[in-house]
């Protein structure tokens, strides 16, 4: 086992990895930018090193500096978390050249799976169904149009080296192709440094199902079941759950074996996720492979009892898998909500700032992964994810009720968050019954305009504050004269009162 690991990340995932290392008796090295000098992961690690200014390219994406810190600190391994350098083959190559273990797959596997067209060819050769489309990068607009004509509109134009919804455009008819290509190329080049594109058939209202894979260096493969990731906004997951509301035991076994087959075809080692789209008829197609720890890994941990981060570290250290497939069981149901520093009432604009007050939810079956504390700064230059809340229940309804309660208890002041929008989704009747797909948010939630939502909120809060005012008037009390976060006085007071009565779905 390693004696010291450098964690090449920040925020809640850096803390998650740090805690796993502590339980394994491994010393930790944190890195941080000037914007994160007071972050919790720098305080909890055994040692912490400044690596540069806030901008990611000069800090968390600075390969040379990170390798230098790892070597000088005597770190034997690097855990990349997710994002930043987690899926960059050149970073893994530098680790290999400096005799540092990368806690993830090899650079060769990353090269293969980061190229979406090469991955599609590899998977198709393994006999696994892929979404109809091109298996090489399209060189010009005419080639894109020819592929589109052969598979039929609508189509998806996607970045060959893309991910996270970047460099992706839906095209419904031929006269939209040229503009879509131009926009997709611009976004792909800005996000990934490469503008190559390919084409896939656009499936109408599919479900996004992913399988968690573990593989050791002795070619042992297991899966830990599926996660339903269909609730997305602009191709970014916002709510995940396991098991999927529509998955049967037989279908889980079938797709799980296919997922392991995909991992074997790419010579995969460590933790990864094989992602599928499932159409309305139950047909499933390989979408991509995420060659890293997933943001939503905690729901799988809650239903299986398996610590995925510890398994990552053990595998990288050369140990065999701790479990056989027959020993993996799914117990209960778990949901995960991503809390982002965004303002839903302003088209989800980023909301940087200082956390002025914080109350986190708790109780049976509730888990919170976050690096927040009162006084911490939410910078604009990083991803807006600031917390993850997961709930477990004996069945889906119990996990869902616990999530609604947890989001109601959550209070973050100083920045706006996506919490109100998540609550609206959880309240939706179609979501509650499990009738979900990847276009669920666009179809069912866009009608919830900020004006109508705020109108309902204001009516509820006005009623609460009026009752409070009348009660205080009788006792000659007054409404508070100040409010944090620049919220109107009547609304701030009403929020507190209405929330104390257990009725406010909008508090954040």
C-alpha positions in Angstrom: 0.0 0.0 0.0 1.1 3.6 -0.7 2.4 5.6 2.2 1.7 9.0 0.7 -0.7 10.2 -2.0 -1.0 13.6 -3.6 -4.6 14.7 -4.3 -4.7 16.7 -7.5 -8.0 18.4 -7.0 -10.0 20.8 -4.8 -13.3 21.1 -3.0 -15.6 18.3 -1.9 -13.9 15.6 -4.0 -10.5 16.4 -2.5 -12.0 16.0 1.0 -13.6 12.7 0.0 -10.3 11.3 -1.2 -8.5 12.6 1.8 -10.8 10.8 4.2 -10.5 7.5 2.3 -6.7 7.9 2.6 -6.9 8.5 6.3 -8.9 5.3 6.8 -6.3 3.4 4.9 -3.5 5.0 7.0 -2.0 6.9 4.1 -0.5 10.4 4.4 -1.9 13.1 2.1 -0.5 16.0 0.1 -2.9 18.7 -0.9 -2.4 21.3 -3.6 -4.2 24.6 -3.8 -4.4 27.8 -5.8 -4.3 31.3 -4.4 -8.1 31.3 -4.4 -8.2 28.1 -2.3 -5.6 29.0 0.4 -8.3 28.7 3.1 -10.1 25.7 1.7 -10.8 22.7 4.0 -8.8 20.2 2.0 -5.7 22.3 2.7 -6.4 22.2 6.4 -7.1 18.5 6.7 -4.2 17.2 4.6 -0.9 16.3 6.2 0.8 18.9 4.0 -0.4 21.4 1.5 1.4 23.2 -1.4 0.5 26.4 -3.3 0.7 25.7 -7.0 -0.3 29.0 -8.6 -2.9 31.7 -9.3 -6.6 31.0 -9.3 -6.9 30.3 -13.1 -7.0 26.5 -13.6 -4.4 26.6 -16.4 -1.9 28.1 -14.0 -2.8 25.8 -11.0 -4.9 22.7 -11.1 -4.1 22.1 -14.8 -0.4 22.9 -14.4 1.0 19.4 -15.0 4.7 20.3 -14.6 4.1 22.0 -11.2 1.9 19.2 -9.9 4.5 16.6 -10.8 7.2 18.7 -9.2 5.2 18.9 -6.0 4.6 15.1 -6.1 8.3 14.3 -6.5 9.5 16.8 -3.9 6.9 15.7 -1.3 7.8 12.0 -1.8 4.3 11.1 -3.0 4.1 7.6 -4.4 0.7 8.1 -6.2 -1.6 10.8 -7.4 -5.4 10.7 -7.2 -6.9 13.1 -9.7 -10.6 13.0 -8.5 -12.8 14.1 -11.4 -12.4 17.0 -13.7 -9.2 18.9 -14.3 -6.5 16.3 -15.1 -8.5 13.1 -14.4 -8.8 12.1 -18.0 -5.7 13.8 -19.6 -3.4 11.1 -21.1 -0.4 13.4 -21.1 -0.7 13.9 -17.3 -0.8 10.1 -16.8 2.3 9.8 -19.1 4.2 12.3 -16.9 3.2 10.3 -13.8 4.5 7.1 -15.5 7.8 8.8 -16.5 8.4 9.9 -12.9 7.5 6.5 -11.4 4.4 7.9 -9.8 1.3 5.7 -9.7 -1.7 7.2 -11.3 -4.9 6.2 -9.4 -6.9 5.5 -12.6 -6.5 3.7 -15.9 -3.3 3.7 -18.0 -2.4 6.5 -20.5 -3.1 4.0 -23.4 -6.7 3.4 -22.1 -7.2 7.1 -21.6 -6.0 7.8 -25.2 -8.4 5.2 -26.5 -11.5 6.2 -24.6 -11.0 10.0 -24.8 -11.3 9.7 -28.6 -15.0 9.0 -28.9 -14.8 7.7 -32.5 -12.0 5.2 -31.6 -14.0 4.1 -28.6 -17.0 3.5 -30.8 -15.0 1.3 -33.1 -13.5 -0.6 -30.2 -16.8 -1.2 -28.6 -18.5 -2.2 -31.9 -15.8 -4.8 -32.6 -16.5 -6.3 -29.2 -20.1 -6.9 -30.3 -21.7 -4.2 -28.2 -24.4 -2.1 -29.8 -23.5 1.5 -30.5 -25.8 4.4 -31.5 -25.9 4.7 -35.3 -23.5 7.3 -36.7 -20.0 7.9 -37.8 -17.0 5.9 -36.6 -14.4 8.5 -37.7 -14.1 12.3 -37.4 -16.0 14.2 -40.1 -13.6 16.2 -42.2 -16.1 18.7 -43.7 -19.7 19.8 -43.6 -20.7 17.7 -46.6 -19.5 14.6 -44.9 -21.6 15.5 -41.9 -24.7 16.0 -44.1 -24.1 12.7 -45.9 -23.9 10.8 -42.6 -27.1 12.6 -41.4 -28.9 11.6 -44.6 -27.9 8.0 -44.1 -29.1 7.7 -40.5 -31.9 10.3 -40.7 -32.6 13.5 -38.8 -32.5 14.5 -36.0 -28.8 14.1 -35.3 -26.2 15.0 -32.7 -23.0 16.7 -33.8 -20.5 15.9 -31.1 -16.9 16.7 -30.3 -14.6 13.7 -30.8 -12.6 14.6 -27.7 -15.6 16.1 -25.8 -17.6 15.4 -22.7 -19.9 17.1 -20.2 -22.2 18.4 -23.0 -19.4 20.6 -24.5 -19.1 20.7 -28.3 -22.5 19.2 -28.8 -25.4 20.3 -30.9 -28.8 18.8 -31.8 -29.7 19.2 -35.5 -33.2 18.6 -36.7 -33.0 19.5 -40.4 -30.4 20.0 -43.1 -30.4 23.8 -43.1 -29.2 23.8 -39.5 -26.1 21.8 -40.1 -23.6 24.5 -41.1 -24.3 26.7 -38.1 -24.3 23.8 -35.7 -20.9 22.6 -36.9 -19.4 26.1 -36.5 -20.7 26.5 -33.0 -19.8 22.9 -31.9 -16.2 23.4 -33.3 -15.8 26.7 -31.5 -16.9 25.2 -28.2 -14.9 22.0 -28.6 -11.7 23.9 -29.4 -12.2 26.3 -26.4 -13.0 23.4 -24.0 -10.7 20.6 -25.2 -8.2 22.3 -27.6 -9.4 20.1 -30.5 -12.3 20.8 -32.8 -12.9 17.4 -34.6 -16.5 16.4 -34.7 -18.5 13.2 -35.4 -22.2 12.4 -35.9 -24.7 10.3 -33.9 -28.4 9.6 -34.4 -30.4 11.6 -31.9 -32.6 9.3 -29.9 -35.9 10.7 -28.8 -36.4 10.7 -25.0 -33.9 8.0 -24.0 -32.9 7.2 -20.5 -29.3 7.7 -19.5 -28.1 4.6 -17.6 -24.5 4.1 -16.4 -22.9 1.0 -14.9 -20.1 1.3 -12.3 -17.1 -0.9 -13.1 -14.2 -2.0 -11.0 -11.3 -3.9 -12.6 -7.9 -4.9 -11.0 -4.5 -5.6 -12.6 -5.2 -9.4 -12.7 -8.2 -8.9 -15.1 -10.9 -9.4 -12.5 -14.0 -7.3 -13.4 -17.1 -6.6 -11.5 -20.0 -4.1 -11.8 -21.8 -2.4 -8.9 -25.1 -2.0 -10.6 -26.6 0.9 -12.5 -27.3 4.6 -11.9 -30.2 6.4 -13.5 -28.8 9.8 -14.8 -31.6 10.9 -17.0 -32.3 14.2 -15.1 -30.0 16.6 -16.9 -29.9 20.2 -17.8 -28.0 21.1 -21.0 -26.5 17.6 -21.0 -25.2 18.0 -17.4 -26.5 15.6 -14.8 -28.2 17.2 -11.8 -30.0 14.3 -10.1 -28.9 10.7 -10.1 -30.3 7.6 -8.4 -29.8 3.9 -8.0 -31.3 1.5 -8.9 -33.1 2.9 -11.9 -36.9 3.0 -11.5 -37.3 0.8 -14.6 -34.5 -1.7 -14.1 -35.3 -5.4 -13.5 -32.9 -7.9 -11.9 -32.6 -9.7 -15.2 -31.9 -6.5 -17.3 -29.3 -5.4 -14.7 -27.5 -8.7 -15.1 -27.6 -8.5 -18.9 -26.4 -4.9 -19.3 -23.9 -5.3 -16.4 -22.2 -8.1 -18.3 -22.1 -6.0 -21.4 -20.5 -3.2 -19.4 -17.8 -5.5 -18.1 -17.3 -6.7 -21.7 -16.7 -3.1 -22.8 -14.2 -2.6 -20.0 -12.3 -5.7 -21.0 -12.3 -4.6 -24.7 -10.4 -1.5 -23.6 -8.0 -3.3 -21.2 -9.4 -1.3 -18.4 -7.9 -1.2 -14.9 -9.3 0.7 -11.9 -12.7 2.4 -11.5 -14.7 3.5 -14.4 -18.3 3.9 -15.7 -19.8 2.5 -18.9 -22.7 4.7 -20.1 -25.6 3.7 -22.2 -28.7 5.2 -23.7 -31.9 3.1 -23.4 -34.7 3.8 -25.9 -38.4 3.6 -25.2 -38.4 0.0 -26.4 -35.7 -1.0 -23.9 -33.0 -1.3 -26.5 -29.6 -0.1 -25.1 -26.6 1.4 -26.9 -23.1 2.2 -25.7 -22.7 6.0 -25.3 -19.2 6.4 -23.8 -16.9 5.3 -21.0 -16.0 7.7 -18.2 -12.4 6.7 -17.2 -12.5 8.2 -13.7 -14.4 8.4 -10.5 -17.9 9.8 -11.1 -19.4 12.8 -9.2 -22.4 10.6 -8.3 -20.4 7.6 -7.0 -21.8 8.1 -3.5 -25.2 6.7 -4.3 -23.7 3.4 -5.4 -21.7 3.3 -2.2 -24.9 3.8 -0.2 -26.7 0.8 -1.7 -23.8 -1.6 -2.0 -21.8 -0.6 1.1 -18.6 -0.6 -1.0 -16.2 2.3 -0.6 -15.3 3.0 -4.3 -12.5 5.4 -3.5 -10.7 2.9 -1.3 -11.1 0.3 -4.0 -9.5 2.7 -6.5 -6.5 3.1 -4.2 -6.1 -0.6 -3.5 -6.3 -1.4 -7.2 -3.7 1.2 -8.1 -1.4 -0.3 -5.3 -1.6 -3.7 -7.0 -4.2 -5.4 -4.8 -6.9 -7.7 -6.1 -10.5 -6.6 -5.9 -12.0 -7.0 -2.5 -15.3 -8.4 -3.9 -16.5 -11.0 -6.3 -19.6 -10.3 -8.5 -21.7 -12.7 -6.5 -20.9 -10.7 -3.4 -22.3 -7.4 -4.7 -25.8 -6.8 -3.6 -28.1 -3.8 -4.0 -29.8 -2.8 -0.8 -32.5 -0.1 -0.8 -32.5 3.0 -3.0 -30.4 6.2 -3.1 -30.7 9.6 -4.7 -28.1 12.3 -5.3 -28.7 16.0 -5.9 -25.9 18.3 -7.1 -26.0 21.7 -5.4 -24.5 24.4 -7.7 -23.8 28.0 -7.0 -26.1 29.2 -9.7 -29.2 31.4 -9.8 -32.2 29.6 -11.3 -34.1 32.8 -11.6 -31.4 34.3 -13.8 -30.9 31.5 -16.3 -28.6 29.7 -13.9 -26.0 32.4 -14.0 -23.0 31.6 -11.8 -23.3 33.0 -8.3 -19.8 33.5 -6.7 -19.4 35.0 -3.3 -18.7 34.4 0.4 -20.8 31.9 2.4 -22.3 34.0 5.2 -24.4 31.3 6.9 -24.6 27.6 6.5 -26.9 24.9 7.8 -26.5 21.4 6.4 -29.2 18.6 6.6 -28.9 15.5 8.6 -30.8 12.5 10.0 -31.0 8.8 9.1 -30.0 8.0 5.5 -28.6 11.5 4.7 -25.1 12.1 3.4 -23.6 15.5 2.6 -20.3 15.8 0.6 -19.1 19.4 0.6 -16.2 21.7 1.3 -18.3 24.6 2.5 -18.0 26.5 5.7 -19.1 29.9 6.9 -16.7 32.5 5.5 -15.4 30.4 2.6 -15.2 32.0 -0.9 -16.9 30.5 -3.9 -14.7 31.6 -6.8 -16.0 32.3 -10.3 -13.1 30.5 -12.0 -14.1 26.9 -11.0 -17.0 24.6 -11.6 -20.1 25.7 -9.7 -20.7 22.4 -7.9 -20.4 23.2 -4.1 -22.1 20.3 -2.5 -23.7 16.9 -3.0 -26.6 15.6 -1.0 -27.5 11.9 -1.1 -30.3 10.1 0.7 -30.9 6.4 1.2 -34.2 4.6 1.9 -35.5 1.1 2.0 -37.4 2.0 -1.2 -37.5 4.9 -3.7 -40.4 6.7 -2.0 -38.5 6.8 1.3 -35.3 8.0 -0.3 -37.3 10.7 -2.2 -39.0 11.9 0.9 -35.7 12.1 2.8 -34.3 14.1 -0.1 -37.1 16.6 0.0 -36.6 17.0 3.7 -32.9 17.4 3.3 -33.3 20.1 0.7 -35.8 21.9 2.9 -33.3 21.8 5.8 -30.4 23.0 3.6 -29.7 26.7 4.1 -26.8 28.4 2.2 -26.6 32.2 2.4 -24.2 34.5 0.6 -24.7 32.9 -2.8 -27.7 31.7 -4.8 -28.0 27.9 -5.4 -29.8 25.5 -7.6 -31.7 24.0 -4.6 -35.1 25.6 -5.5 -34.9 24.1 -9.0 -34.1 20.7 -7.6 -37.1 20.9 -5.3 -39.4 21.7 -8.2 -38.2 18.6 -10.0 -38.7 16.4 -7.0 -42.2 17.7 -6.6 -43.1 16.9 -10.2 -45.6 14.0 -10.5 -43.9 12.5 -13.5 -40.6 12.4 -11.7 -42.1 10.9 -8.6 -43.6 8.1 -10.7 -40.3 7.4 -12.5 -41.4 8.6 -15.9 -38.2 10.3 -16.8 -35.8 10.7 -19.8 -32.9 12.9 -20.8 -35.2 15.7 -22.1 -37.3 15.7 -18.9 -36.0 19.1 -17.7 -36.5 20.8 -21.1 -40.1 19.5 -21.5 -41.5 19.7 -18.0 -39.5 22.3 -16.1 -39.0 25.2 -18.6 -42.6 26.1 -18.1 -41.6 26.9 -14.5 -40.4 30.4 -15.4 -38.7 32.5 -12.8 -41.7 34.9 -12.7 -44.3 32.2 -11.9 -42.0 30.5 -9.4 -41.3 33.7 -7.6 -44.9 34.6 -7.7 -45.8 31.4 -5.8 -43.0 32.0 -3.4 -44.0 35.5 -2.7 -47.6 34.6 -2.1 -46.6 31.9 0.4 -44.0 34.2 2.1 -46.3 37.2 2.3 -48.9 35.1 4.0 -46.4 33.9 6.6 -44.9 37.3 7.2 -48.4 38.8 7.6 -49.3 36.3 10.3 -45.9 36.8 12.0 -46.4 40.6 11.9 -49.8 40.4 13.4 -48.6 38.1 16.2 -45.6 40.4 16.9 -47.8 43.5 16.9 -49.9 42.0 19.7 -46.7 41.5 21.7 -45.3 44.9 20.6 -42.4 43.2 18.7 -41.0 44.3 15.4 -39.8 42.7 12.2 -36.0 42.4 12.0 -34.4 45.5 10.5 -31.6 43.8 8.6 -31.2 40.9 6.3 -28.2 39.0 5.0 -27.7 38.4 1.3 -29.6 41.5 0.2 -33.0 39.8 0.4 -35.9 42.2 0.9 -36.8 42.5 4.5 -40.3 41.1 4.2 -39.1 38.1 2.3 -36.2 37.3 4.6 -38.5 37.5 7.6 -41.2 35.4 5.9 -38.7 32.8 4.9 -37.6 32.2 8.4 -41.2 32.1 9.8 -42.6 30.0 7.0 -39.7 27.6 7.2 -40.2 27.3 10.9 -43.7 26.1 10.2 -42.3 23.4 7.9 -44.0 24.8 4.8 -41.4 26.7 2.6 -40.1 24.7 -0.3 -38.0 27.6 -1.6 -35.6 28.3 1.2 -31.9 28.1 0.4 
